[in-house]
Every structure is written in C-alpha cells, then in structure tokens.
Amino acid sequence: MSAAESHILPVYSPPQQNFERGEGCWIWDDKGERYLDCIAGIAVNALGHAPPVLVKALTEQAGKLWHTSNMFKVKGQEELAAKYTRDSFADVVFFTNSGTEAIEGAMKTARKYHTANGNPERIDIIGFQGSFHGRSYGAINASGNPSYLEGFGPRLPGFIQAPFGDLEELKKLVGPTTAAVILEPVQGEGGVREVAHDYLRALRKLADDTGFLIIFDEVQSGAGRTGKMWAHQWSGVTPDIMAVAKGVGGGFPMGAFMATKEAAKGMVVGVHGTTFGGNPLAMAVGNACYDELSKPALLDHVNLMANHLGQALEGLKDRHPDLVVDVRGKGLLRGIKLTINPKDIQGKLRDRKVLVGVAGDNVLRLAPPLVIDEAQIREAVDAIDAVLSAYATQANG
C-alpha cells in the first residue's frame, strides 16, 4: 500500500523499511536485510529484541490471564511495586501504559499533595526549555515547546518554563503558587543533555526550603540506561515523585509513577485510575525485565560499553571538528551535536544498515539495547565515521 493509500493518521513520516523480526541488537526487514539497531525503539528495547527471558514471561502469562482491570488486585503489581520501592526513594507505585500517562499522574500527584496540605493555590509546575514529557495536553504544556503547542488552543494555566541549567533564573520563578519542578536528569528529545549534579543538589535544597516537590522524568534515562537503575542516582539527589516507562517494559508498553508516601498523601481512593495500566501481561514482562536490569553484571556491562562508546564518539569529534560540535549524554544514552542536519546523517546511516535517532539542538542520538557489545559499538561508530567522511569530502569537493 502506498503512502497515499494508507489509512494511518499522517502524523509520522517513517522510511520505507518494514521490519519483521529482531534478535538482540539486530533487526531484519521484509527483504531479509539485517540492520544494527542503535536506537532500540527510542530507548525501549533495553534487553534487545525478543529476549528469551521476556518472551518466556509473556508467553506463560498469555496462556493464563490477560486483563481484569484495577477493579481487582493484580498480583504482579504488588510484586513489581515491592521491587521498585525496595531499590529506590519511593514508597508507593502506580502502573500506567505509557510514559505520558506516568507524567500526567506525577503532575496530578504533585498538585494534589498541596491541596491535601491546605494549599490548593500551589498549582504551578515549572518545566525547562528543551524538555520533553510526552504529547498529552498536560505534558506538552509542561515542556512548553512552541512547535508542540501550536494549534491546540491556549496554553493551560499553571505551567512555567525555566532556562536549562540556570539556577538563579529558576529561583526567580519559584513563589507561593509553585507546586513542583519537573525535569529529566538527562534530556532526551531536547538534545541529550545531562543536568549537572551540582544543579540537582541545589534544586533539592531549594525545594526543601520553599516547599515545592521535585518530579524526575526518567522515562528515557531510567531502567539502567545510564549505568545505574535511575539516572538521578549518579547525583545522590532523590526526587519526591518520578515517572518511568520505555525500558522498564523491555518492549512491552508499560510505565509507572512512584512517590514517597508524603508526596502521595492526596492520592486516595477515587482520585486517579486506569483501565489497562498494570495489567497481568505488562506485569509479567515488567517483573522479568526488572529482574534482569537490576543484576549487577548487567549494569557493569552498561558502564563498560558506555565507556567504549563515549571514547569512540570523542574520537569522531577529534576526526571531524568541522562537523561534530559536542558529544553529550550519559551511559548508553548519547548524542552527537552536529553542524549539519542530523536527519541527513540518520538517513545515510540507514542506507549502511545502522539505525540511529535524532534529537533537538541538531543532535544525532544513540540509545542502543543495553546488551550491545564492543564489536557492535565499533561497527556503529565506524559507520558514522564513514558517513561524516563522505559528507566532508562531498562538501569540499
């Protein structure tokens, strides 16, 4: 079927490849061509494609029970929530189907906290320029990106944007109506920028001093992607509320928001819900995925591969100073800021059977499966090197 005949809402413009199967870091199209996947469904396929441990968990559960809704207890939710809280700052967890839903729940929790404390006027949620929190109304207002807001009516009240990384400007925006600050410890869509640890520590102090809550959006940076289970753990700073998704399901759609008991004090029976969130299928996969991600050997591997990838990308910067401005990110969430259109490079890499992503601020983005090995990293970086070299030769010729 041609693009003109498609009945899919035309909000995407995918390339022509039709992928049919995957294994580990490899994915095959319907012509039998093999590609090295260095974007992993946008940081989703944390354990690679079709990992046997997740296939087993999903298949076994599929033969038992798919759905009951949250009218009834789901045993897998209790098991996974116990693991999440055991290993994090949080006391309670709510399971969702996606990152956007997790963000919405996190923001509702923050506002409800202040209402429960007798301060219903504290509704303002401060986000940061360059952030991305999803595509729902609340999420696009929290991000504040004009291109995502255009055409969808007036801005929602109670959302403010602060400059990235400027603490003094943030302080000017904090006041008696501030409910929460929301940020990604490592920005994804905004250009793969890591927030400085000193900034996070100062933010925590500011929150404690003035009474607002901190929401970390770890939808993309979490689930072992940076070499710790959650990216904020590198700084030693804990949030009050956190939203997660993508890698926590290893490819199965699921997410969650979690909070301290204090931050969640307003979330009582009847104020929030979901039909599909935390269903038995998602929980079977989520439990199996978390068990793998939390193994020290897996996180050690991520840090080792991150070191190889970081060094290799710095080498690209040294070899192509006119094209590569900066190497960014953390762990296996990396970006290369270019002086040229990253989509052009993305397309040429796809021609070489290497799949990568792009991000804002002219960034080529890599978020491969966490199981990637050194040889695959070398193959990916060699391909980027070749494409940049060809581009430079063509530009100079």
Protein Blocks (a to p, Z undefined) as FASTA:
>chain_A
ZZklpcbdcfbccdfbdcfbdehjbccdfkopacddfkgnoomlmnoghifklmmmmmmm
mmmofbgbjmbccfklmmmmmmmmmmmmbfbdcddfbfklmmmmmmmmmmmmmmmnopak
lmbccddehiaebjbfklmmmnopaklmgonapadehiacddehiaklmmmmgcfklfbd
cddfbacklnopacdfklmmmmmmmmmmnopacdddfklmgghlnopablklmnopacfb
dcdehjlnoopacddddddfklmmmmcghiaccfkgopaklmmmmmmmmmmmmpmklmmm
mmmmmmmmmmmmmmmmmmmmmlmmbdcdehjaccdddfbdfklmmmmmmmnopacdddeh
hiacddddfkbcfklmmmmmmmmmmmmmmmmmmmmZZ
